[in-house]
């Protein structure tokens, strides 16, 4: 995977924006499906990150829908 430009804060902010939530309110280890993240929004994130060069697939994000898991996948600093 690639760490280009990815941070935990950035991932959290992008998720919060899609969900209409305050980034500080979303725990790093929380299942994002419980927060309302659906497959369409998940595909949006995967596509956006792939366009930036991240080697991450929708399935990988769906298997572990938590910011801390995605940070690991994306090599976040």
Steps between C-alpha positions, in 0.01 A plus 500: 500500500603858484540761769497793261311779673297277728474572871258378762364854525442522126324162483282594796417839345401345166278242670342767721430718197319215323298426813428862596669452837764682701831318445582513871183305577594191296716254698794346317397144581125537444323296231413769247199306374345568842552871427308475173779435253332309219646323197453801272699727729759228547539468122536878482790494748667202333476664158628834625796340673580279200510810278765636736709187458390295799502128435187426698184325386140544605503146645797577723324804642173311544666213687629728776290820502692698761728800465790330677479201263486725196795704627699179512392401148585844363832526683387815676760699686 
